[in-house]
Amino acid sequence: MKSVTVIFYIVSAIFLLGSVNYFIALKRPGVYPPKQLLKSRAAVLAGGGGIFLIIALIFSYIS
């Protein structure tokens, strides 16, 4: 059960770091993907990272 919890924490961290990357790209002028697309990608990754983080926290409290 510990390894599953660690995997969920790692996936959550990857999603949240990807979200931060898109938020930083929003601040740069002249990026290719339109800003609306970058905002939606960042929101999806942040939501996924939050869900995986909540699942990891639940698993860590169960075990």
C-alpha positions in Angstrom: 0.0 0.0 0.0 2.9 2.3 0.6 4.2 2.0 -2.9 0.8 2.9 -4.3 0.7 6.0 -2.1 4.1 7.0 -3.2 3.1 6.6 -6.9 0.1 8.8 -6.3 2.3 11.5 -4.7 4.7 11.4 -7.6 2.0 11.6 -10.2 0.4 14.5 -8.3 3.8 16.3 -8.2 4.3 15.8 -11.9 0.9 17.2 -12.7 1.3 20.2 -10.4 4.8 21.0 -11.9 3.3 20.8 -15.4 0.6 23.2 -14.3 3.2 25.6 -13.0 5.1 25.3 -16.3 2.0 26.4 -18.2 1.3 29.2 -15.8 4.9 30.5 -16.3 4.5 30.2 -20.1 1.4 32.4 -19.8 3.6 35.3 -18.5 6.0 35.1 -21.5 5.2 37.3 -24.5 4.9 35.7 -27.9 4.3 32.0 -26.9 2.8 29.9 -29.7 -0.2 28.3 -28.2 -2.8 30.9 -27.5 -3.2 32.0 -23.9 -6.7 30.5 -23.6 -5.3 27.1 -24.5 -2.4 27.4 -22.0 -4.9 28.5 -19.3 -7.1 25.4 -20.0 -4.1 23.1 -20.0 -2.9 24.5 -16.7 -6.4 24.2 -15.2 -6.7 20.6 -16.2 -3.3 19.7 -14.9 -3.9 21.5 -11.6 -7.2 19.7 -11.2 -5.7 16.3 -12.0 -2.8 17.0 -9.6 -5.3 18.0 -6.9 -7.3 14.9 -7.3 -4.2 12.6 -7.2 -3.0 14.5 -4.1 -6.3 13.9 -2.4 -6.3 10.2 -3.3 -2.7 10.0 -2.0 -3.7 11.6 1.3 -6.6 9.3 1.7 -4.4 6.3 1.1 -1.7 7.5 3.5 -4.3 7.9 6.3 -5.8 4.5 5.6 -2.5 2.6 5.8 
